[in-house]
Each structure stands twice: as structure tokens, then as C-alpha cells.
Amino acid sequence: MHNALYMLAAMLVGILISAQPPLNAVLASHIGSSIGATIISIFVALVCMLAISILFGAGELTRQTLSSVPWWAFLAGAIGAIFVASGVVITPVTGALVYFVCLIAGQLIGAMLVDQFGALGLNVREISIPRMIGVALVIAGAVLVSFK
């Protein structure tokens, strides 16, 4: 049951995330800039995380601990910015459903490659026919939902 609660929470977060690109697109249309909307969105996220860190802590953010982190781990922030900016630009053109199905297809392809090579400290989980079929079905779903 414990896992089921986390799975439900992840689905609820997914529902919230589906609103983020359209909300950012509205922001962009009002201020006239996708980049500006991305900056505002990430700034609001920073403010929220600072408030949450006051309540729950933020770990040990010292020069010593941060210098021990591999440089490439900080790319996660850049990936977050790309995610937000891409949603601002792509979602108004494709709609939320097509954007997210394509996003998920890309995530699955990336995850399959990460598993295949055991990248980023994960155990190797080789690409198999069932995994490729599963990803192919999601890609097929992306194509299908793109039709009106």
C-alpha cells in the first residue's frame, strides 16, 4: 500500500505538471516573451523552494559539500529550464496532450539508454524486445494523439 500512495502522488503531480506549459504560455502571451515567461516561472519555483527549505531544510549547502558534487550533476537545473522553456514554446502549437505524450516518449527513450549503459550510477538494465515494444507503443500513441 505504501508504494500505491507514492504512485497516486506521482499521478497527482503529473496532473499539476500538465497545467504548467499552458499556464506559462498564457504568461508569455501577456508579457510578449517565452524567455521572460520561463524566467518568471523558474523564479517563482525558486521562491517556493526557498520557503519549503525553511520548513524542511535544504541539506548541507556548503562550499565543501557542493565542491564534492560532480560538475555534470548541476546540469539538472539546465534541463529544468529547457523543460519549462520548451513547454512555453511547443504547447501552444501542439496542445498539451501531444506535447506531453512526445515528452514522455522522449523520456522513455532516454531512460532506456541510461539503463542500457548504466549511466549516472544506475545498474545496467539491457534493452530488450519487450522494452522496445513498450517504447514503440508510446511513440505510436504520440503519432495517434497528434491526429485531430
C-alpha positions as CSV (number, residue, x, y, z in Angstrom):
1,M,0.0,0.0,0.0
2,H,2.9,2.3,0.8
3,N,4.0,2.2,-2.9
4,A,0.5,2.8,-4.1
5,L,0.4,6.2,-2.2
6,Y,3.6,7.3,-3.9
7,M,2.2,6.2,-7.2
8,L,-1.0,8.2,-6.6
9,A,1.0,11.2,-5.5
10,A,3.1,10.9,-8.7
11,M,-0.1,10.9,-10.8
12,L,-1.4,13.9,-9.0
13,V,1.9,15.7,-9.6
14,G,1.6,14.7,-13.2
15,I,-1.9,16.3,-13.4
16,L,-0.4,19.5,-12.0
17,I,2.5,19.4,-14.4
18,S,0.1,19.1,-17.3
19,A,-1.1,22.6,-16.5
20,Q,2.4,24.2,-16.3
21,P,3.1,24.7,-20.0
22,P,-0.3,26.2,-20.8
23,L,0.0,28.5,-17.8
24,N,3.4,29.6,-18.9
25,A,2.1,30.1,-22.4
26,V,-0.5,32.5,-21.1
27,L,2.1,34.3,-19.1
28,A,4.3,34.5,-22.3
29,S,1.4,35.8,-24.4
30,H,0.7,38.6,-21.8
31,I,4.3,39.7,-21.5
32,G,5.3,39.0,-25.1
33,S,8.3,36.7,-24.4
34,S,8.8,33.0,-24.0
35,I,12.1,33.6,-22.3
36,G,10.6,36.1,-19.9
37,A,7.9,33.7,-19.0
38,T,10.5,31.0,-18.4
39,I,12.5,33.3,-16.1
40,I,9.4,34.3,-14.1
41,S,8.3,30.6,-13.8
42,I,11.7,29.5,-12.6
43,F,12.0,32.5,-10.3
44,V,8.6,31.6,-8.7
45,A,9.8,28.0,-8.4
46,L,13.0,29.3,-6.6
47,V,10.9,31.4,-4.2
48,C,8.6,28.4,-3.4
49,M,11.6,26.1,-2.8
50,L,13.2,28.7,-0.5
51,A,10.0,28.8,1.5
52,I,9.9,25.0,1.6
53,S,13.5,24.8,2.6
54,I,12.8,27.0,5.6
55,L,10.2,24.4,6.8
56,F,12.1,21.2,5.9
57,G,15.7,22.1,5.5
58,A,17.9,22.1,2.4
59,G,20.6,19.7,3.4
60,E,24.2,20.9,3.8
61,L,24.7,23.6,1.2
62,T,28.3,24.5,1.9
63,R,31.3,25.1,-0.4
64,Q,32.8,21.8,0.7
65,T,29.7,19.7,0.0
66,L,28.9,21.5,-3.3
67,S,32.5,21.1,-4.5
68,S,32.3,17.4,-4.0
69,V,29.4,17.1,-6.4
70,P,30.4,16.1,-10.0
71,W,30.1,19.1,-12.3
72,W,27.6,17.4,-14.6
73,A,25.1,16.9,-11.8
74,F,24.4,20.6,-11.9
75,L,23.1,20.1,-15.5
76,A,19.8,19.1,-13.9
77,G,19.0,22.8,-13.4
78,A,19.7,23.5,-17.1
79,I,17.4,20.6,-18.0
80,G,14.7,22.0,-15.8
81,A,15.0,25.4,-17.6
82,I,14.8,23.6,-21.0
83,F,11.7,21.8,-19.9
84,V,9.9,24.9,-18.8
85,A,11.0,26.9,-21.9
86,S,10.1,24.1,-24.3
87,G,6.6,23.9,-22.8
88,V,6.1,27.6,-23.3
89,V,7.1,27.4,-26.9
90,I,5.8,24.0,-28.0
91,T,2.5,23.6,-26.1
92,P,0.6,26.5,-27.8
93,V,1.4,24.9,-31.2
94,T,0.8,21.2,-30.4
95,G,-1.6,21.3,-27.4
96,A,-0.9,19.8,-24.0
97,L,-1.7,16.2,-24.9
98,V,0.7,16.0,-27.9
99,Y,3.4,17.8,-26.0
100,F,3.3,15.5,-23.0
101,V,3.0,12.3,-25.0
102,C,6.0,13.3,-27.0
103,L,7.8,14.4,-23.9
104,I,7.1,11.0,-22.2
105,A,8.2,9.2,-25.4
106,G,11.5,11.1,-25.3
107,Q,11.9,10.4,-21.5
108,L,11.4,6.7,-22.1
109,I,13.9,6.6,-24.9
110,G,16.4,8.5,-22.7
111,A,15.7,6.3,-19.7
112,M,16.1,3.1,-21.8
113,L,19.6,4.4,-22.9
114,V,20.5,5.4,-19.4
115,D,19.6,1.8,-18.2
116,Q,21.4,0.2,-21.2
117,F,24.7,1.8,-20.3
118,G,24.2,2.0,-16.5
119,A,24.8,5.8,-16.8
120,L,24.7,8.2,-13.9
121,G,25.4,5.5,-11.4
122,L,22.5,3.2,-12.2
123,N,22.7,-0.5,-12.6
124,V,22.8,-1.8,-16.2
125,R,19.4,-3.0,-17.5
126,E,19.8,-4.0,-21.0
127,I,17.4,-3.0,-23.8
128,S,15.1,-5.9,-24.6
129,I,12.4,-6.6,-27.2
130,P,9.6,-6.1,-24.6
131,R,11.1,-2.7,-23.6
132,M,11.5,-1.7,-27.2
133,I,7.9,-2.7,-28.0
134,G,6.7,-0.7,-25.0
135,V,8.5,2.4,-26.1
136,A,7.3,1.9,-29.7
137,L,3.7,1.8,-28.4
138,V,4.2,5.1,-26.7
139,I,5.7,6.6,-29.9
140,A,2.7,5.2,-31.8
141,G,0.5,6.8,-29.2
142,A,2.2,10.1,-29.8
143,V,1.5,9.8,-33.5
144,L,-2.1,8.9,-32.9
145,V,-2.9,11.7,-30.5
146,S,-1.4,14.2,-33.0
147,F,-4.3,13.5,-35.4
148,K,-7.4,15.7,-34.9
